[in-house]
Amino acid sequence: MSKQHWYALDVTVERPATEAIEFAFNQLDALGTEIDHLRYKTSETVVVTGYFHEIVDEQLCQCELNHALSAYGLKASLVRGQAWRRIEETDWLAEWKKYWRPTVVGEFVIAPPWEKIEDPEKIVIRIEPNMAFGTGTHATTQLCLQAIQDNFTAGETFMDVGTGTGILAIAVAKLNAKMDDAWLPNRASIFAVDTDEKAVEIAIENAAMNGVSDHIEFAARSISRDTPAFDFVCANLTADTILPLMPLLLEKARRILLLSGILKEQESSVVSQLERLGVGDVQIAQSEEWISVLAELDAD
């Protein structure tokens, strides 16, 4: 039997363009994406890879890349090069084991299932690596984890908008259990949504692997007027997705709204939108070229 094969498009870009290229790959229906920054953290450029069944039409591919860069307010010159390559079937898990190490963010440790964590005080989030979605290494995920650690109150309800692999929802479930020994599973207490059905499938698997399936309700859809309100709402999306959703996000957040997936240069547009909607006092945190915006809301 012949081995299966795939095609990978490697796009070398300056760091601020990584999210835009990932977005373009998603628009092109990539099987998955990878950002090769784990081994080259000090480099000015990174390689963003999209995986496909077949080579994508060159004109369509270039159109999506240019559109994504424009949507993020970035110049096409941030792309330094691109090239296709054929990938033969291989042991993906063995490849991941070579390079993926635990990511520590405050009390949290994001680790693959095979990694042993010695510190009993840490909250360990196990994530099974695969070709697609997040593994917790991205700065926006880490900004959200730190904000959750610093601002979440035991027993609060929580909504994770754009959950991806479910890392943030899983983190809240485990943090809640650590903060309150008497806390019982309540499927209404944590709600995690994503418009990508495959992402939700993986998030459900990850929640089960972490033993918190009974704490989280997952849904493959966006939020709507019918979505209940939650004490703490987190939206780790992109600025162009967050801005039109902002009124609805504020309507659904009782105490805290946490926004991330925002580039530093997009800060003013996000903060201005919050101000227009009556939220003037926000906390900004930054990691690399990314920021999070946290707004404490009037509970009344």
C-alpha positions in Angstrom: 0.0 0.0 0.0 1.4 3.4 -1.0 1.9 6.0 1.7 -0.4 9.0 1.9 1.1 12.4 1.2 0.1 16.0 1.6 1.4 19.4 0.4 2.7 22.2 2.6 3.0 25.9 1.7 5.7 27.6 3.7 5.4 31.3 4.0 8.3 33.2 5.5 7.0 36.4 7.1 8.0 39.0 9.6 6.5 38.2 13.0 3.6 40.7 13.0 2.1 38.9 9.9 1.9 35.4 11.4 -1.8 35.6 12.4 -2.8 37.1 9.1 -1.2 34.2 7.2 -2.8 31.7 9.4 -6.2 33.4 8.7 -5.5 33.1 5.0 -4.7 29.4 5.3 -8.0 28.9 7.1 -9.8 30.7 4.3 -8.2 28.3 1.9 -9.5 25.4 3.9 -6.1 24.2 5.1 -6.0 20.9 6.9 -4.0 22.6 9.6 -1.4 25.3 10.2 1.9 25.5 12.1 4.1 28.5 13.1 7.7 27.6 13.3 8.7 29.9 16.1 9.5 27.3 18.8 13.1 26.8 17.5 13.8 30.4 16.3 12.4 32.7 19.0 15.1 35.4 18.4 14.6 35.6 14.6 12.8 38.5 13.0 11.0 36.2 10.7 9.0 33.0 11.1 7.8 30.3 8.8 4.0 29.8 8.8 3.0 26.6 7.2 -0.4 25.5 5.8 -1.1 21.9 5.0 -3.3 20.8 2.1 -4.5 17.8 0.2 -3.5 19.4 -3.1 -1.5 22.4 -4.3 -3.8 25.4 -4.3 -4.2 27.5 -7.4 -1.5 30.2 -7.3 -3.7 33.1 -8.1 -6.3 32.1 -5.5 -3.6 31.6 -2.9 -2.0 35.0 -3.5 -5.4 36.7 -3.5 -6.2 35.2 0.0 -2.8 36.1 1.4 -3.1 39.7 0.2 -6.7 40.0 1.5 -5.7 38.7 4.9 -2.7 41.1 5.2 -4.9 44.0 4.1 -7.6 43.0 6.7 -5.0 43.1 9.4 -3.7 46.5 8.2 -0.3 45.0 7.1 1.9 45.5 4.1 2.5 42.7 1.5 6.2 43.4 2.0 6.1 41.6 5.3 6.1 38.4 3.3 9.7 37.4 2.6 9.1 34.3 0.6 6.9 31.3 0.0 7.3 27.7 -1.4 5.4 24.5 -1.7 6.7 21.1 -0.7 5.4 17.6 -0.7 5.2 15.8 2.6 5.2 12.0 2.8 3.3 10.2 5.5 5.3 10.2 8.8 4.9 9.7 12.5 3.6 13.1 13.5 3.6 12.4 17.2 7.3 11.5 17.0 8.0 14.7 15.2 6.1 16.7 17.8 8.0 15.0 20.7 11.2 16.3 19.3 10.3 20.0 19.7 7.2 20.6 21.9 8.0 21.3 25.5 5.6 22.5 28.3 4.6 26.1 28.2 4.4 27.8 31.7 2.1 30.8 32.2 1.8 31.7 35.9 0.1 28.9 37.7 -0.7 27.1 34.4 1.4 24.6 32.5 0.3 23.5 29.0 1.9 20.2 28.3 1.6 17.2 25.9 0.2 14.0 27.4 3.7 12.3 27.5 5.4 15.1 29.5 5.8 14.6 33.3 5.2 17.7 35.4 6.9 17.5 38.8 5.4 20.6 40.4 2.2 19.6 42.2 1.2 23.3 42.7 0.8 23.9 38.9 -2.4 23.5 37.1 -1.6 21.2 34.2 -3.5 21.4 31.0 -2.9 18.5 28.7 -3.2 19.1 25.0 -2.8 16.5 22.3 -0.7 17.9 19.5 -1.9 17.6 15.9 -1.4 19.5 12.7 -4.2 21.9 13.4 -5.3 24.5 15.9 -3.5 25.8 19.0 -1.1 24.3 21.5 -0.9 27.2 23.9 2.4 28.6 22.6 0.8 31.7 21.0 1.2 35.0 22.9 -2.5 35.8 22.7 -3.4 32.5 24.5 -0.8 33.2 27.2 -2.1 36.7 27.7 -5.6 35.3 28.3 -4.3 32.7 30.7 -2.5 35.3 32.8 -5.6 37.5 32.8 -7.8 34.6 33.9 -5.4 33.7 36.7 -5.3 37.3 37.9 -9.0 38.2 37.6 -11.2 35.1 37.7 -13.2 34.6 40.9 -14.1 31.1 42.2 -17.6 30.0 41.2 -18.1 32.5 38.4 -19.7 31.6 35.1 -17.4 31.8 32.1 -17.8 32.0 28.3 -14.9 31.3 25.9 -15.7 32.8 22.5 -13.5 31.2 19.8 -12.3 28.4 22.0 -10.1 26.6 19.5 -8.6 23.6 21.3 -10.4 24.5 24.4 -7.4 25.6 26.4 -9.0 28.6 28.1 -12.2 26.8 29.1 -10.2 23.9 30.4 -8.0 26.3 32.4 -11.0 27.9 34.0 -12.5 24.5 34.9 -9.2 23.4 36.6 -8.7 26.8 38.2 -12.2 26.8 39.6 -11.7 23.3 41.1 -8.4 24.4 42.7 -9.9 27.6 44.2 -13.0 25.9 45.5 -12.9 22.3 46.8 -16.6 22.2 47.1 -17.2 23.3 43.5 -19.4 20.7 41.7 -19.5 20.2 37.9 -22.2 22.4 36.3 -22.4 22.3 32.5 -24.0 25.8 32.6 -21.0 27.4 34.4 -18.5 27.2 31.5 -19.6 27.7 27.9 -17.2 27.4 25.0 -18.0 28.2 21.3 -16.3 28.2 18.0 -17.5 28.4 14.5 -15.1 25.7 13.4 -16.7 22.3 14.0 -13.4 20.5 13.8 -11.9 22.8 16.5 -14.9 22.0 18.7 -14.4 18.3 18.2 -10.8 18.6 19.3 -11.7 20.8 22.2 -14.2 18.2 23.5 -11.5 15.5 23.2 -9.0 17.7 25.2 -11.6 18.4 27.9 -12.1 14.7 28.3 -8.4 14.1 28.5 -8.2 16.7 31.2 -11.1 15.2 33.2 -13.3 18.3 32.9 -15.9 17.3 30.3 -18.7 17.7 32.9 -17.7 21.3 33.6 -17.9 22.6 30.1 -20.6 22.9 27.4 -19.2 23.1 23.9 -21.0 24.4 20.8 -20.0 24.7 17.2 -21.6 28.1 16.5 -21.2 31.8 17.2 -22.8 33.7 20.0 -26.2 35.4 19.4 -28.9 37.4 21.2 -30.2 34.2 22.6 -26.8 33.3 24.3 -27.1 33.7 28.1 -24.9 36.2 30.0 -21.9 35.1 31.9 -19.8 36.7 34.7 -16.5 36.5 32.7 -16.5 36.5 28.9 -13.3 35.9 27.0 -13.0 36.5 23.2 -9.6 35.5 21.8 -10.3 36.2 18.2 -9.0 38.9 15.9 -9.6 42.6 15.9 -11.7 42.5 12.7 -13.9 39.9 14.3 -14.1 41.5 17.7 -15.1 45.0 16.6 -18.5 44.1 15.1 -19.2 41.6 17.9 -18.3 44.2 20.6 -21.9 45.3 21.5 -23.0 41.6 21.8 -19.9 40.7 23.8 -20.5 43.5 26.3 -24.2 42.5 26.6 -23.2 39.0 27.5 -20.5 39.9 30.0 -21.7 40.7 33.6 -18.4 41.5 35.3 -15.4 41.1 33.0 -14.8 41.2 29.3 -11.4 40.0 28.1 -10.4 40.5 24.5 -7.3 39.3 22.8 -6.0 38.3 19.3 -5.3 42.0 18.9 -2.1 43.5 17.4 -0.5 46.4 19.3 -1.2 48.8 16.4 -4.9 47.9 16.6 -5.2 48.9 20.2 -6.7 52.4 19.6 -9.5 51.0 17.4 -10.5 48.5 20.0 -10.3 50.9 22.9 -12.2 53.6 20.9 -15.0 51.2 20.2 -15.2 50.3 23.9 -15.3 54.0 24.8 -18.1 54.6 22.3 -20.1 51.8 24.0 -19.6 53.4 27.4 -16.5 51.4 28.7 -13.7 53.9 29.4 -11.4 52.1 31.9 -9.5 49.2 30.5 -6.3 47.3 31.4 -3.9 46.6 28.5 -1.3 43.8 28.7 1.3 43.1 25.9 3.3 40.1 24.8 5.5 40.4 21.7 3.3 42.3 19.1 0.0 41.2 20.7 -2.2 42.8 23.4 -5.1 41.8 25.6 -7.7 44.3 26.7 -9.6 43.7 29.9 -12.6 45.7 30.9 -14.2 45.5 34.4 -17.9 46.2 34.0 -20.6 47.6 36.3 -22.4 44.6 37.7 -25.6 46.6 37.9 
